[in-house]
Amino acid sequence: MKSFFHVQDIGDLSKALEEAKQVKATPYAWQHLGKNKTIILVFFNSSLRTRLSSQKAALNLGLDPIVLNVNGDSWKLETRMGVVMDGDKSEHLREAIPVIGSYCDLIGVRSFAGLTDKEFDYNETILKQFIDYSGKPVISLESATVHPCQAFADLFTIEEYKTVKRPKVVMTWAPHPRALPQAVPNSFAEWMNAADVDFVIAQPEGYELDPQFVGNARVEYDQMKAMEGADFVYAKNWSAMNPYGQVINKDMSWTVGARQMAVTNNAYFLHCLPVRRNMIVTDEVIDSPRSLVIPEAANRVVSAQVVMKRMLEEM
C-alpha cells in the first residue's frame, strides 16, 4: 500500500476489519516492524484526535514519530505550481517534500480544503505532490476531499456495536455556524457503500455531495423519514458543493435531538468530533448511554495502526 486515501486502498474490507480486531486486542505485537524507522506527520491544520492517535499508533508499532506543524514549525510553504513567489511563502512544496521524504520511511499529511477553489481541492493538489515527490508511502490524515482513517474507525466501531447483520446507518447533515469541508462525509459515505449496511444520507436541498462518494446510497431530504428504524446515526455538517464551500442553510430543526432519535431503532449516536453541542447534537443525545463518540475516537488509534502496519509489512 503506497498511499491511503480511499476504501479500495485497504483491500478486502472484511479482512481489514478482522485485522483491526487483532490490532486492538494486541497493539504491541508488531513493534519489530517499526524498529529503527520513522514516520513524519505533517499538519497544515489543527488537530486533536488525528495528531494524538497517529502518534500513538506509530509508537505501538515501534516507529519514531516526528510531527511537523507547517507554517508554525517550518517556513511558510507555497502549494501551487507556476507562481511567482514574491509574497509571504518562503519555500515551495516541490523542494520541501523530497527533503521530508529523505528523513523518514512513512509520511502522514493533514491538509484541509480551502473551500474557495473546488478544482484545486478536488484534485487533491497538496496530497498528490507528497505522493509524486516524497518517494515514501503517504497516509491521508484528512485531505481536501477525504478522511479515510476516520471512516475506517467509524466502520470498525459500527462492527463492534451492531446487533443485526446488516444495520441501517443514517448519515445526517446538521447545522453549523461555519462552512466545513466535505471530507468526513465523503469518506463516511464511501466506506459505508463498501460495507454490508443499509446506508441512507439525510440532507436539506442544496447539500448534495459529489456523486463519486454518494454512490448507491439512498438520499433523503426528509430527516425524520430517513431516521426511521436507524441502528446508527452519524451526524455531520458539510458545506454546499454549489455554490462551493458556502453555508446555505442553518435550519436548527436538523439538530439531532430526542425527537429524531425517538423514531430510530434505539440507535447509537456517532460523530467524528470536535462537535458543536446543541447545534450538531443536543447534550441529551451526546451524553446518553447510546453515544459512541468516545469509543469511536479511541478506535482512531486502531485504524491508523492497521494502515501503518500494512505499509511497514510491504517494505
C-alpha positions in Angstrom: 0.0 0.0 0.0 1.8 3.1 -1.3 -0.9 5.5 -0.3 -4.0 5.5 1.8 -6.8 7.7 0.6 -9.8 5.6 -0.3 -11.6 2.4 0.9 -10.2 0.4 -2.1 -6.7 1.1 -0.8 -7.3 -1.1 2.2 -8.2 -4.1 0.0 -10.6 -6.8 1.3 -12.8 -4.9 3.9 -13.7 -7.9 6.0 -10.0 -8.8 6.3 -9.2 -5.3 7.3 -11.8 -5.3 10.0 -10.6 -8.6 11.3 -7.1 -7.2 11.4 -8.4 -4.2 13.3 -9.8 -6.6 16.0 -6.4 -8.2 16.3 -4.5 -4.9 16.5 -6.9 -3.6 19.2 -6.5 -6.8 21.2 -2.7 -6.9 21.0 -1.5 -3.4 20.0 2.2 -4.0 20.7 2.6 -7.3 18.9 4.2 -5.8 15.8 6.8 -3.4 17.3 9.5 -5.1 15.4 8.1 -3.7 12.2 8.8 -0.1 13.1 12.2 -0.6 14.8 14.7 2.0 13.5 12.0 3.5 11.2 10.5 7.0 11.3 7.1 8.5 10.3 6.8 12.2 9.8 3.3 13.6 10.4 2.8 16.8 8.5 0.0 19.1 9.8 -1.1 22.0 7.7 -4.2 22.4 10.0 -5.1 22.0 13.7 -5.9 18.6 15.1 -6.5 16.7 18.4 -7.6 13.1 17.7 -5.7 12.7 14.4 -2.5 14.1 15.9 -2.6 12.0 19.0 -4.0 8.8 17.6 -1.4 8.8 14.7 1.5 9.3 17.2 0.1 6.6 19.5 -0.4 4.2 16.6 3.2 4.8 15.4 4.6 4.2 18.9 2.6 1.0 19.2 4.4 -0.2 16.1 7.8 0.8 17.3 8.1 3.7 14.9 9.6 7.0 15.9 7.1 9.8 15.1 8.1 13.3 14.2 5.4 16.0 14.0 5.8 19.0 11.7 3.4 21.9 12.1 3.6 23.7 8.7 3.7 27.5 8.9 4.4 27.2 12.6 7.5 25.0 12.9 8.6 25.5 9.3 8.8 28.1 6.6 5.5 29.1 5.1 5.1 26.7 2.1 3.8 27.5 -1.3 1.5 24.8 -2.6 0.7 26.0 -6.2 2.9 25.4 -9.2 3.9 28.1 -11.6 3.5 31.0 -9.2 6.0 33.9 -8.7 6.9 33.5 -5.0 7.1 37.2 -4.2 4.7 37.0 -1.2 5.0 35.6 2.3 5.8 32.0 1.2 9.5 31.2 1.6 9.6 27.6 0.4 7.8 25.5 -2.2 6.4 22.1 -1.6 8.4 20.9 -4.6 11.6 21.2 -2.5 10.2 20.6 0.9 8.5 17.3 0.2 11.6 15.4 -1.1 13.5 16.8 1.9 10.9 15.5 4.3 10.9 12.1 2.4 14.7 11.8 2.9 14.2 12.0 6.7 11.6 9.2 7.1 10.1 5.9 6.0 6.4 6.9 6.1 4.5 10.2 5.8 1.1 11.2 7.1 -0.4 14.5 5.9 -3.3 16.6 7.1 -4.4 19.4 4.8 -7.9 20.7 4.8 -9.9 22.0 1.8 -9.6 25.7 1.2 -13.2 25.8 0.1 -12.5 28.6 -2.4 -11.2 26.6 -5.4 -13.2 23.4 -6.0 -10.8 22.2 -8.7 -7.7 22.7 -6.5 -9.4 20.9 -3.6 -10.9 18.0 -5.5 -7.7 17.4 -7.5 -6.1 16.8 -4.1 -3.3 19.1 -5.2 -1.3 19.1 -2.0 -1.6 15.4 -1.2 -0.7 14.4 -4.7 2.5 16.4 -4.5 3.5 14.3 -1.5 2.9 11.1 -3.4 4.7 12.4 -6.5 7.8 13.9 -4.8 8.4 12.2 -1.5 9.2 8.7 -2.6 7.6 7.3 0.5 4.2 5.8 1.4 1.7 8.6 2.2 -1.3 8.4 4.5 -4.1 11.0 4.3 -4.7 12.2 7.8 -7.6 14.2 6.3 -7.2 15.9 3.0 -9.3 18.3 0.9 -11.8 15.6 0.0 -11.4 12.5 2.2 -10.6 11.4 5.8 -10.1 7.7 5.5 -8.6 6.9 8.9 -11.8 8.4 10.4 -14.1 6.5 8.2 -12.2 3.2 8.9 -12.6 3.9 12.6 -16.3 4.7 12.2 -16.9 1.4 10.4 -14.9 -0.6 12.9 -17.0 1.0 15.7 -20.2 0.0 13.9 -18.9 -3.5 13.5 -18.2 -3.7 17.3 -21.6 -2.5 18.4 -24.0 -3.7 15.7 -26.7 -6.2 16.9 -28.0 -7.2 13.4 -26.1 -8.4 10.5 -27.0 -5.6 8.2 -27.7 -2.5 10.3 -29.3 0.7 9.0 -26.8 3.5 9.1 -28.0 7.1 8.6 -25.6 10.0 8.0 -27.5 13.2 8.6 -26.4 16.8 7.9 -26.7 19.1 10.9 -26.3 22.9 11.2 -23.1 24.6 11.9 -22.1 28.3 12.1 -19.1 27.9 9.7 -18.5 26.4 6.3 -16.9 22.9 6.8 -15.3 20.7 4.2 -16.9 17.6 2.7 -14.0 15.3 3.6 -15.6 13.4 6.5 -19.0 12.9 4.9 -17.3 11.9 1.6 -15.2 9.2 3.3 -18.0 8.0 5.5 -20.3 7.6 2.5 -17.5 5.8 0.6 -16.8 3.3 3.4 -20.5 2.7 4.2 -21.2 2.0 0.5 -18.4 -0.6 0.6 -19.7 -2.2 3.8 -22.7 -4.5 4.3 -25.0 -1.9 5.7 -28.3 -0.2 4.7 -26.9 3.3 4.1 -29.0 6.5 3.9 -27.9 10.1 3.6 -30.2 12.8 5.0 -29.7 16.4 4.0 -31.5 19.6 3.1 -31.9 20.6 -0.6 -28.6 22.0 -1.9 -26.3 19.9 0.2 -25.8 17.1 -2.3 -22.3 15.5 -2.1 -20.2 14.6 -5.1 -21.8 11.6 -6.8 -18.5 9.6 -6.7 -18.9 9.5 -2.9 -22.7 9.2 -2.7 -22.5 6.0 -4.8 -25.5 3.8 -4.2 -26.7 5.4 -1.0 -30.3 6.4 -0.7 -30.6 10.2 -0.3 -33.5 11.6 1.7 -34.4 15.3 2.1 -36.8 14.4 5.0 -34.6 13.9 8.0 -37.3 12.2 10.2 -38.2 9.8 7.4 -34.6 8.9 7.0 -34.1 8.3 10.7 -37.0 5.8 11.0 -35.6 2.4 12.2 -32.0 3.5 12.1 -29.5 1.4 14.1 -26.7 4.0 13.9 -27.0 7.8 13.4 -23.9 9.7 12.2 -24.3 13.5 12.4 -22.1 15.8 10.4 -22.2 19.2 8.9 -20.7 20.0 5.5 -20.8 23.0 3.2 -22.5 23.1 -0.1 -21.0 22.0 -3.4 -22.8 24.7 -5.4 -22.0 27.4 -4.6 -18.9 25.7 -3.5 -17.9 25.9 0.2 -20.8 28.0 1.2 -23.3 27.8 4.1 -26.8 27.9 2.5 -28.8 26.6 5.4 -28.7 26.9 9.2 -32.0 25.2 9.9 -31.8 24.2 13.6 -34.6 21.7 13.2 -31.9 19.4 11.8 -30.0 19.4 15.1 -30.0 15.7 16.3 -32.1 15.6 19.4 -34.5 13.4 21.3 -37.2 14.0 18.6 -35.0 12.4 15.9 -33.7 9.6 18.0 -37.2 8.6 19.1 -38.0 7.2 15.6 -34.9 5.1 15.4 -34.3 1.6 16.5 -32.8 2.8 19.8 -29.9 3.9 17.6 -26.3 4.6 18.6 -25.1 8.1 18.0 -21.8 8.7 16.2 -19.8 11.8 15.4 -16.1 12.3 14.4 -15.5 15.2 16.9 -15.0 18.0 17.6 -18.7 18.7 17.8 -20.7 21.9 18.4 -23.1 20.9 21.2 -26.7 22.0 20.7 -26.1 22.8 17.0 -25.0 19.4 15.6 -26.4 17.4 18.5 -28.1 18.1 21.8 -26.5 17.5 25.2 -29.2 14.9 25.9 -28.1 12.8 22.9 -24.4 13.1 23.0 -24.3 12.4 26.8 -26.6 9.4 26.6 -25.6 5.8 27.1 -26.2 5.3 23.3 -23.5 7.8 22.4 -20.3 6.2 20.9 -18.3 9.3 20.3 -15.6 8.3 22.8 -15.1 4.7 21.8 -15.2 5.9 18.2 -12.4 8.4 18.9 -10.4 5.7 20.7 -10.7 3.5 17.6 -8.8 6.1 15.6 -5.6 4.6 17.0 -6.7 1.2 15.7 -7.5 2.4 12.2 -4.2 4.3 11.9 -2.2 1.4 13.2 -3.7 -1.1 10.7 -2.7 1.3 7.9 0.8 1.9 9.1 1.3 -1.8 9.9 0.4 -2.8 6.3 2.7 -0.2 4.9 5.6 -1.4 7.0 4.9 -5.1 6.1 5.3 -4.2 2.5 8.7 -2.6 2.9 
